Amino acid sequence: MTAQGTVGDISREVLVEHLDYDYIEKCKDAKYLEKILKVLRSGEKGVYPHLLNFCERHLEKLNPKSQALRKESPVATAASLPEDEWRQIVDDLKIWQKETKEAEMLMKQQTGFKTAMKENIAPIRGSNHSVPTSQTAVSKEKRESSRHTLPRGYAEWDKFDVERECKRVDENISENDPPAMTNSQHSTIGTTVDSSRLSHQEKLLLANREKDKGNEAFRANDYEEAVTYYSRSLSIVPTVAAYNNRAQAEIHLKHWSNSLEDCQRVLELEPGNIKALLRRATVYHHTDKFQLASEDLRMVLRKEPQNAAATELLLKTEKKVKECQPEVRSKGKRILIQEVEETGDNRGSESKAVQGACPVEPSQPVGGEECSAAPEKGDMGNAQKKPHGRGDGGPHTESNNSHHGHWRSRGGSSDKYKVSQDSKEKVANGTSKRGSTASVKADQSSGGKGTPAEGSVGESVNLDAPCGALPPHLSRLKNEGNLLFKNGQFADSLEKYSQAIQGYTDSGIDSPEDLCILYSNRAACYLKDGNSQDCIQDCTRALELQPFSLKPLLRRAMAYESLERYRKAYVDYKTVLQIDISVQAAHDSVNRITRLLIEQDGTEWREKLPDIPLVPLSAQQHRREAPPSAEVLQARAEKAARDAERKAELRFSALKQEGNDFVKKGQYQDAVGKYTECLKLKPEECAIYTNRALCNLKLDRFTEAKQDCDAALKLEPTNKKAFYRRAMANKGLKDYLACSSDLQEVLQQDPNVQEAERELEEVTVLLRQSLAEANASPAKPRKTVPITEVGGEDEVTATPNSENSRTGEDFSTNLQPNDAYGFGQALNAARCNGNTASCAELLESTAPEKLPLFLSNQLDGPTIGFIMQGMDFLLEKNPSLVYQHLNHLHTADRFSVVLMLLDKEERHSMTLLFEHLAAVESADFTKNDVQNLANKYI
């Protein structure tokens, strides 16, 4: 009824006028065409099979995936299938039925399985009440009596006392039914199953049953029982699914260590398992390891970008990370303010103040740069780890802030601790006594400079301290920016640095070192505020001024990494390590990015990297103190050799696989290129030569194939493939004797090679035919006939015995014929007189494409031999024309037959011609082209 009602509704929507060829052809609305198609199929408006087919075809053009075009396929029966196929299906079903029965009988006969099942049967899940079976059993008499109870009559119902009957029922319940026993806790279920006596098939079956019980308990939110059943399943057969399920149940129970252990086992069995990564990330998230959780979640989203659970958890994790960072910084800030207000008598408090404050000195070179304050000395711009390197002036107090709490706020967002305009003026004049930002402790690592023996009094900041070659007003801007950066007011610090850079440009001074420091400091502010793009630009400008400066490189690498531009970040980190190998942050980042690039690009990730610049020795800080020992250099060389060998091995394997794939696809020319590159890496690999020989055989390059087989046999003198493929090459070169010898060698090594037997039989027949034809057609002496040629008014008669005709003097003939007859006359005259120079002139005046037509009626062995001599004479003058003549000559009629009748001298002249042609260097042809052309003649 529903289907009919639906069709009826559609038929009312579709007008009768629209059931027309013209309308359907012009209609572009696929949805409306579907409605028309349903109406036509229903038959309510009439049956129009041709219109129905027309509508289906037009709808298919508009929407090929329309559901209206789907048609049900009938169920396959014996009538719809071929007899053999139907018989095969029936036989398979019978075999399956028989095997199932045999397996069932075998399992019933084995007592071990039944015993294990009886011993390990668990009680009903979630049941805390049990009643003894003997106490709840109903007697047979009662069951029989209850079946045959007669109905009550009206008179009996009038006498029925309801109250007394209810009381009797209550008494029977209290007397006959004992109270249920209640267990105060879960029944004890063993977590292991003894499956030593079971077969592998029985173990799998039992393990799946235990896992299914665990799934039922999990769905009922009984996670402890689910863990028990999953453990029982794993004790029988450890599987990925059981470990994953137990990990999820442990997460619900908040057993984080157990869940993490199960996830690790899954990833050992199946690396990259999505569920294990997601659940391990959940554990990391709940144990406050947000960085590890974020890495696992990003790995999940790279494989499944639409995973909603991973996306949601990643947002929560990143939110937690952002929430944790400000708390740590604000906590450190309170410590600093508290220390400034105290008198400084307590030395423990003073040490805290040293850790919470940052020293500011007038000018100190740091990492090859001249810096006036803290931003170039501390961990400024390092959003991840502090690089403790010799180039950073040793370990600074700011590096300890990351462990004892930062007191900086991002971009000066905390107004509570922000420096007011009045306090700024006090700081500038050096008159503030409390000095929340102007009075700081001296650096302990500065060798005691400015720090009394008792360490109780701090010194004020001199904002007018000189900074390199900068003018006083620019030095003050830079010192103010350093102080604001130290206080965590990154936005204000960025403004100061920008003013200093603008003032530097306007003043027209020339001090690239100071400008490099300004750009580097402003880049640190950008990095702290999360503006990685501007940070990269400023670092690049700084590096243009001072190439291979450590801190701009390090900050640019961090910015690249935050933008997930891992290849460029890797290059910058490696450059940093070339400058100073002791920067631990660069080491950690290189290791982390290496793992990401391997996951992203596979084993060839190094080939996709940009070129890593070579740092000069003058810029390498770690080389200034002590050069590496000979052992270190040797170890590095060995490591580089191993890396190069491993890289070459990987490259070789990839090229070989690509070549094999091209062979499978029939792309033999591409395969030859890949195998050639393989031989450049490993010229002693025999298999590559045989593979390339196969491709050359497929391309009819028999000479190259023979050369590859010869090279393979030099490496492996007993290689069967090389012998067989060289035999095929010799066959293509029509060297049947050598072909027969190679095939016999193959059969001597392995008599079961049927292909070699068939080829040997065929080659033997060809060899006999060639010998018979050579013996049956000896060269017949030709009768010399005088030829009289008319040239102008004089008539010259040439005789074969005249001396002048031999030398070509006074020989007159038509050397520019227009037809085959004229060409034949001229050629015969030159051949009878033995004048190869005239033959060369005749060939020079004849177009290469016309030569086969002129020779089609008079082609024989002596003629071909004489033409080869004429071409050899013409070779010195025009080798390209000789190559073109040879390229067309073999297409003449009966050429292959005449070629078999050549005598030894004629073949020798032909061989000499090709040898001379191959020795010529020409832009129109190559040596390989000549060799391939020679295969058609020799």
C-alpha positions, -999 to +999 in steps of 0.1 A: +000+000+000+028+024+008+045+018-026+013+023-045+005+054-026+039+068-033+036+062-071+001+077-070+015+109-053+042+111-079+018+106-108-002+135-096+029+157-096+039+147-132+018+162-159+006+140-188+020+165-213+055+158-199+053+122-209+067+131-243+099+126-262+106+163-268+100+173-232+121+145-218+149+153-243+149+190-233+145+184-195+177+189-175+162+183-140+174+148-130+150+147-100+120+154-121+131+128-147+133+102-119+096+110-111+087+107-148+106+073-149+086+060-119+053+070-135+063+052-168+073+021-149+041+021-128+019+019-160-007+042-145-006+065-175-001+037-200+027+013-211+053+029-233+084+007-235+102+028-261+096+060-242+106+043-210+140+033-225+144+068-240+138+083-205+163+059-189+190+067-214+185+105-210+186+102-172+218+082-174+234+110-193+224+136-166+231+115-135+247+081-142+246+073-104+209+079-100+191+054-078+162+052-102+185+035-127+192+006-104+176-027-113+173-058-092+192-088-104+172-121-102+184-148-079+207-172-097+193-207-103+204-237-122+187-224-153+205-191-152+240-206-149+260-230-171+258-266-162+295-269-152+293-238-130+262-250-113+277-284-107+308-268-092+286-248-068+267-278-057+299-298-052+314-271-031+284-269-009+284-307-003+321-306+005+316-277+030+287-296+046+308-327+049+338-309+064+316-291+089+301-323+101+335-340+104+349-310+124+318-311+147+322-348+153+359-344+159+353-317+185+327-338+202+350-368+204+379-348+220+373-348+257+399-320+264+377-293+250+346-304+269+366-307+302+381-272+296+347-258+290+332-274+321+361-263+343+361-227+330+324-220+328+318-187+346+287-178+365+260-155+350+274-121+345+264-095+370+244-119+391+247-114+429+219-137+438+219-175+435+193-200+446+201-237+449+186-258+421+173-284+444+154-259+464+137-243+434+128-276+417+091-282+412+078-317+418+064-338+389+031-342+407+026-304+409+035-299+373+010-326+363-017-313+385-012-278+372-017-290+337-051-307+344-067-282+368-105-281+361-122-247+358-143-234+387-181-232+385-203-202+394-214-218+426-178-225+436-168-189+428-196-177+452-180-196+480-144-184+472-128-165+501-103-141+486-086-130+518-081-166+530-067-177+496-042-148+496-031-156+531-026-192+521-005-182+491+017-160+513+022-189+538+032-213+510+058-189+497+073-183+531+073-220+540+083-237+508+106-211+491+139-205+509+154-170+509+179-163+481+216-161+490+232-128+483+268-124+475+284-092+487+309-090+458+315-103+423+320-140+418+357-150+416+365-156+379+399-168+369+419-146+345+437-175+329+425-206+310+444-238+307+444-244+270+475-267+268+455-297+257+435-279+230+442-277+193+449-244+176+414-243+161+398-250+195+420-223+211+407-198+185+371-207+192+375-205+229+394-172+228+367-157+206+340-169+231+358-153+260+363-121+241+325-120+232+317-124+269+340-095+276+321-074+249+288-082+266+302-071+300+316-039+284+282-031+268+266-036+303+292-011+318+307-039+339+343-030+330+360-051+357+343-082+345+351-072+309+388-069+318+387-104+333+372-120+302+396-101+279+424-114+300+411-149+297+409-145+259+445-132+258+458-161+280+445-185+253+455-166+221+469-130+222+451-109+196+452-072+187+414-069+192+415-083+227+444-060+237+425-030+223+393-039+240+410-044+274+428-011+270+395+006+265+380-011+296+410-001+316+405+035+305+370+034+319+384+020+352+411+047+351+439+021+353+462+043+331+493+022+334+476-010+324+458+006+295+491+022+283+508-012+285+481-028+264+483-001+238+520-006+235+516-043+229+491-036+201+515-012+185+542-038+187+520-064+170+505-039+145+524-006+141+501+023+133+469+008+147+444+036+148+425+024+179+457+019+199+471+053+190+438+070+199+435+051+232+472+058+241+465+095+234+436+093+258+458+079+285+485+105+278+457+132+280+445+120+314+480+117+328+489+153+317+513+142+290+497+166+265+527+167+240+527+130+236+490+129+233+491+156+206+517+136+186+495+104+187+464+123+177+481+140+148+493+106+136+457+094+138+444+124+118+470+119+091+456+085+085+419+093+091+413+130+087+376+126+094+380+109+128+357+130+150+370+115+183+406+123+175+397+158+164+377+165+195+404+151+218+431+171+200+412+203+206+409+195+243+446+187+245+457+219+228+434+238+250+450+222+281+484+230+268+474+267+264+459+267+299+489+253+315+515+277+300+500+310+314+496+295+348+533+286+350+544+320+338+521+339+362+533+318+391+569+327+383+560+364+381+546+364+416+579+350+429+598+378+413+577+406+428+578+390+462+616+388+461+620+425+451+600+436+480+621+417+506+653+430+521+674+403+507+687+389+540+676+354+532+701+337+508+676+310+498+652+337+486+680+354+468+687+323+448+651+322+439+652+358+427+682+350+406+663+322+390+632+344+385+651+374+371+672+380+340+705+398+340+709+429+319+744+440+310+754+469+289+770+450+261+782+414+258+789+393+227+767+362+225+770+335+199+790+357+176+765+386+180+769+417+201+739+420+224+731+446+250+706+428+271+688+396+280+669+387+248+701+376+230+713+357+261+684+337+274+658+314+259+642+342+239+622+328+210+627+292+220+592+279+223+603+244+230+637+238+246+666+259+256+698+252+237+727+251+262+756+258+239+790+274+242+778+300+216+751+312+240+776+323+266+770+293+289+739+283+308+720+315+317+694+320+344+666+324+319+671+288+309+662+278+344+629+297+342+615+269+321+619+246+352+611+271+380+583+290+363+582+317+337+572+352+349+566+365+313+531+370+299+524+367+262+523+400+245+520+419+278+484+408+282+486+408+320+478+444+329+484+437+366+521+435+361+524+458+331+549+486+334+530+519+335+542+551+318+554+566+352+574+535+361+589+536+326+601+571+332+615+560+365+633+531+349+647+554+322+661+578+349+672+550+371+654+565+402+629+537+409+638+520+442+613+491+441+617+488+404+594+459+395+611+459+361+642+481+366+659+465+396+672+430+389+697+407+404+731+402+389+738+371+369+755+344+388+771+331+356+787+365+348+817+357+370+804+377+400+803+410+381+782+435+400+773+410+427+787+416+462+801+388+483+770+386+504+748+389+473+722+411+490+720+442+468+710+444+431+721+470+406+698+491+385+696+489+347+714+515+326+691+520+296+716+545+281+743+518+279+760+519+244+752+491+220+779+486+194+779+513+167+743+524+174+736+560+182+725+568+218+688+571+210+688+538+191+708+521+219+682+533+244+653+519+222+671+486+220+678+484+258+641+493+265+630+465+241+653+441+259+639+451+293+603+448+281+610+414+266+625+402+298+593+413+316+572+393+292+557+423+274+564+411+239+541+435+220+558+465+236+592+451+231+584+444+194+574+481+190+607+493+205+627+470+182+607+482+152+614+518+161+651+511+165+652+494+130+634+523+115+658+547+132+687+527+119+674+530+084+668+568+087+702+575+103+721+559+074+748+543+096+766+511+084+767+484+111+752+452+098+760+433+130+738+457+151+710+456+125+712+418+125+708+417+163+677+440+160+661+418+134+669+387+155+654+402+187+622+413+169+620+378+154+620+364+189+591+387+198+572+375+168+579+339+178+567+344+213+534+360+200+529+331+176+535+351+145+558+326+128+556+341+093+570+375+103+595+357+125+608+339+094+611+371+075+631+389+102+654+359+106+660+357+069+669+394+069+693+389+098+709+360+080+714+381+049+733+406+070+753+380+091+753+346+073+754+315+096+744+335+127+733+309+153+702+324+169+684+336+137+688+302+123+675+285+154+645+308+157+637+304+120+638+266+124+614+268+153+590+290+132+592+266+103+584+237+126+554+255+141+541+260+106+547+222+099+572+231+072+594+203+084+618+200+055+630+236+059+630+233+097+652+202+093+677+221+071+680+250+095+684+227+125+712+208+107+729+241+098+727+251+135+744+219+145+771+226+119+778+259+137+775+245+172+771+208+178+764+213+215+729+229+210+708+202+225+675+217+213+686+213+177+695+177+184+661+169+199+643+187+171+662+169+144+653+136+159+617+146+162+614+159+127+632+129+113+605+106+126+578+129+111+595+130+077+599+092+076+562+088+083+553+115+057+577+107+028+589+071+035+624+058+031+632+084+004+626+114+027+662+126+024+660+130-014+631+154-009+650+177+014+664+211+002+702+213+000+718+218+034+743+247+032+779+240+041+790+261+070+826+275+067+851+266+094+853+302+105+816+301+115+817+267+132+819+275+169+825+240+181+855+237+159+873+267+174+883+250+206+897+216+195+897+199+161+882+164+160+906+135+166+916+110+139+894+084+154+864+108+152+872+116+116+875+080+108+843+071+125+825+099+106+840+088+073+829+052+080+794+064+090+792+085+058+803+056+038+777+034+054+751+060+049+761+064+012+761+026+008+727+023+024+713+051+004+727+035-028+712+002-018+678+017-013+681+036-046+692+005-064+663-015-050+638+012-059+651+015-095+651-023-100+615-025-088+605+003-111+622-015-140+604-047-132+571-029-130+577-014-164+585-048-179+552-062-165+534-033-182+552-039-215+570-005-213+604-020-223+621+013-233+614+028-198+626-004-182+659-002-201+664+033-186+658+021-151+682-009-155+709+014-169+707+036-138+709+004-117+741-006-134+756+028-127+751+021-090+761-016-091+779-025-123+786-060-110+750-071-107+744-100-131+706-100-129+703-064-142+723-073-173+700-103-181+669-081-174+681-054-197+689-080-223+653-092-222+641-056-228+665-052-257+652-085-272+616-072-270+627-040-287+646-060-315+679-045-304+698-078-308+733-064-307+727-046-274+710-077-260+740-098-270+764-074-253+744-075-221+744-113-221+782-113-227+786-090-197+764-112-175+784-144-185+816-127-175+802-122-140+784-156-139+798-181-165+770-206-159+740-182-159+712-200-179+692-169-186+722-152-201+729-182-224+692-184-234+688-147-241+721-145-260+708-174-281+677-154-289+699-124-298+720-145-321+688-158-337+677-122-344+712-115-358+707-147-380+738-163-365+722-196-362+754-215-354+761-194-323+724-196-314+725-234-315+756-235-294+741-213-267+709-234-266+728-266-263+747-251-233+713-243-217+700-278-222+733-292-209+728-273-176+690-281-174+675-306-198+640-297-187+639-263-203+612-269-229+616-235-245+652-242-252+643-275-269+617-259-291+641-231-301+669-255-308+647-275-332+636-244-350+672-230-353+685-263-366+659-262-394+669-226-402+706-235-402+701-263-426+680-242-449+706-214-450+734-239-458+714-256-485+705-223-502+741-211-501+753-243-518+724-245-543+730-210-558+767-205-567+777-172-583+774-175-622+799-157-644+782-129-663+787-122-699+802-088-707+782-068-732+795-036-747+773-006-739+771+023-763+761+056-748+752+087-768+764+119-753+759+151-774+770+147-810+799+123-804+794+086-801+816+068-776+818+030-774+830+015-742+845-019-741+852-039-710+888-044-720+896-007-725+918+008-699+901+041-699+868+025-689+884+009-659+897+042-646+865+061-654+881+083-680+861+092-711+831+073-696+798+089-705+764+078-691+732+094-678+738+099-641+704+115-635+678+089-646+641+096-642+628+060-642+638+025-634+650+017-669+674+046-671+687+038-636+693+002-646+711+012-678+734+035-659+740+010-631+748-018-655+772+004-675+791+014-643+791-022-630+804-037-663+832-012-663+839-016-626+836+021-621+826+026-585+829+064-588+802+065-614+780+043-591+786+068-563+776+097-585+745+078-596+735+071-560+742+107-551+718+120-577+691+095-568+666+102-540+668+075-512+631+068-513+632+060-551+661+036-548+639+005-539+616+013-568+644+016-593+660-018-582+628-038-578+630-055-612+668-061-614+678-069-578+704-097-575+735-105-554+761-089-577+740-057-580+737-053-542+775-060-539+783-033-564+759-008-548+776-014-514+810-006-531+796+026-545+781+036-511+815+029-496+830+053-522+803+079-514+807+075-476+836+100-473+816+127-492+781+123-478+777+097-449+741+109-441+730+101-477+745+066-474+727+060-442+694+071-458+700+048-488+706+019-465+676+027-445+654+025-477+672-002-496+661-031-474+625-023-482+628-033-518+610-063-532+627-097-529+655-081-508+653-108-481+655-135-507+685-119-525+702-113-492+703-151-486+720-156-520+750-133-514+784-149-517+813-144-493+828-114-510+796-096-513+788-101-476+823-090-468+819-057-488+786-052-470+803-057-436+830-033-444+805-006-454+787-008-420+820-008-402+831+023-420+796+039-414+797+031-377+831+048-374+817+081-388+804+107-363+773+124-376+744+143-361+719+125-382+725+090-368+743+073-339+764+042-336+735+023-321+713+033-351+739+019-375+741-014-355+703-018-355+703-011-393+731-036-398+710-063-382+687-061-412+715-067-437+741-089-420 
